[in-house]
């Protein structure tokens, strides 16, 4: 639910939307087209949802995503329907971070604080094997800095079984809510709790498998 009477305002001097398609219509004051803001949200993400169409049916496929330069990448099995059909198709990729639950004094004004990005454009499948390998290296290094060099080299069959896809960052937008409860005027005196409850994702203690040599340190992990 979100009946926010929002007083949020976007900086009038902020970057303009890159296209009319990327322009935020609902609560535009929460939008940002600043690449630094967009990149920060994407770079803190592991999972995104790729929206695409197959035989007239829309799909939103969850998958690992990573940004490198001005492109957002994802991968799947080379035999998947998406990998076989998405090349040259309009698509969009969405990532979202839930930051807190927002409790108001009416059901309608309950909300959540979040950071999200939508990237829209044309999807491309990487056909060049060397390029695909480099993109997968960027994926591993994004999550685990320095790990690629320690891994068994990828075989040709493994690479062929993995499709890498990308979409340009030319049409990207962020939407952020970072505010408290926004009650209707007069609701402040209603005798119930209101405020925010933070939500976060955190890493647990690494659990090595049975074949890790004694004393070997776990890899570095970039994400919280």
C-alpha positions, -999 to 999 in steps of 0.1 A, spaced: 0 0 0 12 35 -6 -10 65 -1 19 87 8 13 124 10 50 128 1 69 159 6 99 145 -12 114 166 -39 140 158 -66 167 184 -72 157 206 -100 193 207 -112 195 169 -114 202 150 -146 171 149 -170 156 116 -181 175 101 -210 143 94 -230 106 98 -226 103 61 -222 126 62 -192 108 92 -176 92 84 -143 55 93 -143 43 83 -108 60 102 -80 87 116 -103 102 134 -73 116 101 -62 134 95 -95 170 100 -104 187 97 -138 222 104 -123 245 76 -135 264 77 -102 232 70 -83 221 43 -108 255 26 -108 257 25 -70 223 7 -69 232 -18 -97 267 -25 -83 251 -35 -49 228 -60 -66 232 -97 -73 197 -106 -86 178 -87 -113 146 -95 -132 148 -95 -170 114 -87 -186 110 -101 -222 84 -116 -244 83 -152 -259 55 -161 -283 34 -133 -271 37 -141 -234 56 -117 -211 82 -132 -187 102 -117 -159 131 -140 -153 152 -137 -121 189 -140 -128 223 -128 -117 231 -93 -131 263 -72 -132 273 -39 -146 305 -33 -165 310 2 -179 279 13 -199 264 -22 -202 243 -43 -178 249 -81 -182 232 -113 -172 237 -150 -182 217 -181 -186 220 -216 -201 227 -214 -239 197 -237 -244 172 -215 -226 143 -199 -244 155 -165 -234 190 -171 -248 176 -184 -281 151 -156 -287 160 -124 -268 187 -111 -292 175 -79 -308 142 -78 -287 130 -50 -265 137 -58 -229 140 -43 -195 160 -53 -164 149 -43 -128 168 -45 -95 153 -35 -61 168 -32 -26 143 -31 3 157 -8 30 129 -5 56 92 -12 63 72 21 68 43 18 92 17 46 93 -15 51 113 -37 40 84 -34 10 62 -34 31 30 -3 51 41 18 21 49 48 19 25 84 7 22 117 25 17 136 11 -13 162 18 -40 154 5 -75 167 8 -111 150 0 -144 172 -3 -175 153 -4 -208 165 -10 -244 174 -37 -268 188 -70 -255 219 -85 -271 234 -120 -270 272 -121 -269 283 -142 -298 321 -138 -295 335 -164 -272 364 -143 -260 341 -114 -252 317 -138 -233 346 -151 -213 357 -116 -203 322 -107 -193 319 -138 -171 353 -129 -155 339 -94 -148 309 -112 -131 331 -132 -108 354 -103 -100 324 -81 -93 313 -104 -65 347 -119 -54 376 -95 -61 407 -115 -72 390 -148 -74 391 -154 -111 428 -161 -112 425 -188 -85 398 -208 -104 402 -237 -127 401 -223 -162 367 -225 -179 365 -252 -206 353 -245 -241 322 -267 -235 314 -248 -203 317 -215 -222 295 -227 -250 269 -239 -226 266 -204 -210 250 -175 -229 259 -139 -219 234 -111 -226 236 -74 -222 216 -42 -225 229 -7 -229 227 17 -199 215 45 -222 179 44 -209 183 38 -171 164 54 -142 165 50 -105 136 54 -81 142 58 -44 120 62 -13 139 72 19 114 88 42 93 81 73 56 75 78 34 101 60 1 102 78 -29 121 67 -34 153 87 -50 146 120 -39 109 121 -9 118 143 -30 115 174 -43 80 166 -30 57 193 -10 32 173 27 28 166 41 44 135 77 47 121 102 26 102 117 -9 107 150 -12 89 156 -43 67 190 -54 55 208 -83 38 240 -95 56 265 -123 50 269 -151 75 301 -169 84 318 -188 55 313 -225 57 340 -243 37 333 -277 22 352 -309 31 379 -305 5 392 -270 15 427 -273 29 430 -266 66 437 -229 73 428 -216 38 412 -182 41 378 -176 25 376 -153 -5 369 -116 -3 333 -108 -10 324 -73 -23 287 -72 -12 276 -67 24 
